[in-house]
């Protein structure tokens, strides 16, 4: 795909799908309080449900990625939109812990995973020349930021005006609207996937990856990234309430994070073309740690929260195109959906603990202080673990 028109059609479709799937996911923390009030299931149960959702979203991506690597991406994205919509609608009918976990934790999250980073970016990378991949990934990644910027205040406004049930039905309709865009990624007749090497199977490629220290370092850093993001998206509304500020501040802060990440993602995509991606990751993770410590030291006002959100937003999801880019440089793009999906699984294992432990910390101590300190320590560790990464392509095994 070399024509500018086809390039931009692919990039815009990918960014739009990601805007919906990520915008919906990143706004679910706004539903914690109304869900708790309506169902009486308790903050720990709802936090656990969202933690399960974080894990399922990550686990779904290598599974769907393996399907994509064999059968193509368009049908997987369309199926994901149907699952996401069904999970959101089903949540409005549940009144038990099990039902909440199944619909909000499993079905919704698996559907979002089928139309998320590893699926969309690998589909684009397989159809773009190497010189366009990093910038395209950065542009597609801005979709997640735009989605958060739009869906956080939209969800809060719908909850306030019409209730949380209408809000979830509206989000479900938005998910269904992405189905036509998914078929932008369908394979044309005669279009072949790039080959990693003759005779290299998916299984042998995965085994090769897990023997490479650089790939393992990416997993370790991405674990921390997931912990950080899930803790904030799930519990930022609770933090705002503890500061004595109105719910509109949390929605605005989430929107500012999304807006800041547009600049961060585009900057990361641009830097990735000339600067080693591991240095970009080092700066982003280190910047998060400094921002958290500064937030803890400052008075908890709306202005402080907005400034904190803006700084975090610049680094928020800009780690994604850099991580995907390094995986592609190490192993090629033939099995990128699976290999990058596996790094996202590590990301979401961290996210599980970030969402779940945040609820436990609030229940046990009445504040999130210890979570903030743990978050800063993990961010510093993530910055350091990226330094040993070697970006040169690994030696490919010779086919028998």
N, C-alpha and C positions, 0 to 999 in steps of 0.2 A: 504494500500500500504506500505509494509514493506521492500521489496527488494531494495538494494542500486541502482540498475540499473533503476528501475521504478521511484524511487525518483528523481534521477538526470535527467532522461528524462523529467519528469514533470517540474522540476525547470528550466532546460535550455530552454524548449519550452516557458514557461511563461516569462522568462527574454527576450527572443528574440522577442516575440510579443510586449512586453512593450517597448523594444528598438526602434521598428519602430513607434508605436503609439505616444510615448512620444518624440522621436527624431524629428519626423515631427512637432508635436505641438510646441516644444520648439525652433524650428528654424523659425517659421513664422514671428518673428520680423524682420528677415533679408529681408523679402519681402515688408516691409512697404514703403521704399523709391522707389524701382522700380515700385510698384503698383501705388504710388502717381504720379510718373513721367509719367507713361503710361496712366493712367485713368484720372488724374487731379481731383480726388474726394476729395483730401485734407487730411491732417494728422488727423483732428478730426474725420472725417467719417471713415477712416481706423482704427483708434484707437477704435472707437465705435464698429466696426465690430469685431475686435479681442476681445473686452470686451464681446460682445454677445457670441462669441465663448467660452470664459472662463466660462460663466454662463451655456451655453448649455452643455458643457462637464461635468460639475458637475451635472446638472439636469438629464442628460441621465443615469448616473450610478445607482441611486436608482431605476429608471424605468426599466432599463435593469436588474438590480439586482433582482427585483421582478420576472421578467420572468425567470431568471436563477434559483431562489429558487424554482420555480415550474417546469421548463421544462429542466434544464440543461444548461451548459455554452458553449459547442462547437459551436452550431448553432448561438448563440448570437455573439461570437467572429468572426465567418466567415461573418455574416451579417455586423458587424461593419467594417471589412476590405473592403467590397464592398462599403459601404457608404463613408468611408474615401477616397477611390480612386475616387469615383464619384464626391465628393465635390471638391477635388483638381483639377481634370480635368475641371469641370464646371467653376471654378474660372477663368480659362484662357480665357473664352469666354464672360465674363460679362463686361459691361461698365456703369452700374448704381449702385447707392447705395443699392437699394433693392436686386439686383442680387448678389452683393458682400456679403450682410448679409446672404442671403439664402444659398449660396454655401459655402463660407468660414466660415461664422459665425455659421450656423446651421448644414448643412449636414456634413461638414468635422469634426466638433467638436463632433457631436453625434456619428459618426462612430468611432472616436478615443476613446470616452467614453465607447463604447461597448467592447473594448479590452484594458481596462486600469486597474488601481490598484485594485478597489473593486471587479471587475469581476474575474480577474486572481488570486488574493490572496485568495479570498473566495473559488474559485474552488480548489485551491491547499490545503487549510486548511481542506476542507471537505473530502479530500482523503488522508490526512497524519495523523499519530499519533500525539498527543499533543506535545511530546518532540521534534518533528522536525519542528513544524510550524513556530516558531520565526526565526530560522536560514533560513528556506526556504523562508520566506517573505523577509528577508534581502537580500538573493541571488537574488530573482526575482526582487527586487527593484533596484539592480545594473543595470538591463537591461535599465531602464530609463536613467541612467547616461551614459552607453555605447552608447545608442542611441543619446544622446545629443552630446557626444564626436565625434561621427561619422557624424551625419547629419548636425551639424552646419557648419563645414568647407566644407563638401560636397556640401551643398546648396549654400554657398557663392561662391565656386569654379565654380559650374554650372551656377550661375547667371552671374558671371564675364565672363565665357567662351562662354556660349550659350544663355544667357538671362533667365529671370524669368519664362517664359512659359515652356521651356524645363526642368527647375529645378522642377517645380510642377508636370509635367508628370512623371519625374523620381521618385519622392516621391510617386506618385500614384502606380507605378509599384512595389515599395517596399512594399506598403500596401497589394497589392494583393498576394504577395509572402508569407504572413503570414497565408493564409487560410489553407494550409495543416497542419501547426503547431497547429491550433485551435482544431483539432480533437484528439490531444493528451489528451484533457480534456473530451472526451466523456465518458459517464457512461457505464461501462461494464454491461452485463446482470447479474441481481441479486445483483448489487451493490447498497446498500441503503444509503440514506443520514443520517448523524447523527441527532438524534432527540434532540430538545431542552427540550422537556418534553411532556408527553401525553396530547393531546388536545390543545396544544399551537399553535395558528394561527399566521400568519404574522401580521395581524392587532393588535392583542393583544400584540405581542412582540414589535412592534413599539411604542404602547402607554406606555408599561412598560418602554422602554428605555427613552422616553422623560419625564418621571417622576423621572428619576435618575439624581441627581446633577452632578455626575462625567461625565456622557455622555454629559451633557450640557456644562461642562467645556471643554471637548474635542472639541466641536463645536466652542466655542469661540476662543480657541487657533488656530484651523485650519483655521478660518476666516482670521486671521492675516497672517498665512503661505501663503494662497492664494494671499492676497494683495501683499505681498512681492515678491513672485515668478513671478506673472503676470506683475508687474511693471517692473521688471528687464528684463524678456525675451522679453517683448514688446518694451521697451524703452532704453535698454542698447546700441543698435546701435546709437540711437539719442544722448545719453550721450557721447559716444565715439566721435561722430562728433563735439559736443560742445567743447570737449577737444582738437580739432584740430588734431585728430589721424585718420589714415586710417581705412576703413571698415574691413580690415583683422584683426584688433585688436579686434573688437567686436566678430567676428567669433571665434577667438582664445580664447577669454575670456569665451564665452559660452562653448567651448570645454573643457577648464580647469575646469569650474564648473562641467561638467559632469564627468570628470576624478576624481576630488576630491570627488564627491559623491559616487563613487565606494567604496573608503575607508570608507567613512562615513556610507554608508548603511551596509557594512559588519561589521563594528565596532558596529553599533546600534543593528544588529541582534545578535551579540555575547554578548553584554552587557545585552540585554533584557532577556537572559537566567539566569542571576544571580543578576541583579540590577533592582530595581523598574523602570518600564518604564517611570513613570511620572518624575523621576529625570533626565533621559536621555533627555526627552523633555524640561525640564527646562533649562538644559545646552545648548541645541541646540538653542533655541529661544534667550536666553541671549547672547550666542556667536554671533548670527547674529547682535543684537543691538550694541554690542561693535565693531564689524567689520565695520558697517556702519559709526559709529561716527569716527573711525580711518580713514576711506576712506575720509570723509569730511575734516579732518584736514591735510591730506597729499597732496603734489603736484600731479596734475593729469597727470601722465606719463603712458606709456605703462606698465612699471614694476609695478607701483602702482595698475593699473587695473588687472594685472595678479595675483598679490598677493591677492588682494581683492577677485578675482574670486576663488582662491584656498581655501581661508578660508570659503567663502560662500558655496563652493561646498561640503565641509565636512558635512555641516548641511542641504544641499539643499532639498533633498527628503528623508533623513534619518528619518524624522518625520513620514513618511508613515507607515513603518512596526511597529513602536511603537504605533501609533494611532490604527492601525488595531489590534495589539496585545492586547491592553487594551479593545477594544470593544469585542474581542473574550473572554477575561477573564471575563468580566462582564456578557455577555449574551450567551456565547457559539457560535458555528460556524454554526448552522442550518440556521439562517437568516443573516449571516455575510455580504453577498453581498448587502443586502438592508440597514442594519444598518450602515455599513462602507460607503456605497454609500451616505447615508444621511449626514454623516460628510464631505464627499467630496463635497456635494452640498454647505455646508457652506463655505468650502474652496474656492469654485468657485464663490460664491457671493462676497467674499473678492477679488478674482481675477478680477471680473468685475470692481470693483472700482479701483483696482490698474492699470489696463490697460487703463481704460477710463479717470480717473483723471490725469494720467500722460500726456496724450495728451492735456487735457485742461490746465494743469499747463504750459506746454511748449508753447502753443498758447497764453496764457495770460501774462506770465512773461518772456518768452524766456529762461527759465532754469528749472531744476528739483529740485532746492534747497529745496523748501517746501515739496516736495514729499519725499526726503531723510529724512528730520526731522520727518515727520509723520511716515515713515517706521520704524525708530529707536524707536520711542515712542511705536508703536504698538508691536514691537518685545519684548520690556521689559514687556509690559502688558501680552503678550502671555506666557512669562516665568512664571510670577506670577500666572496666572489663572490655570496653571497645578498643582500647589502645593496642592490644596484641593482634588484632584482626589483620590478616594479610589479604589484600584485595586482588592480587594477581590470580588468574584462573588456576584452579587445581589441575594437577596432571590427570588426564582422562584414562581410565582403564582400557586396555587394548581388548577389543572384541575377539572372541575365539573364532 
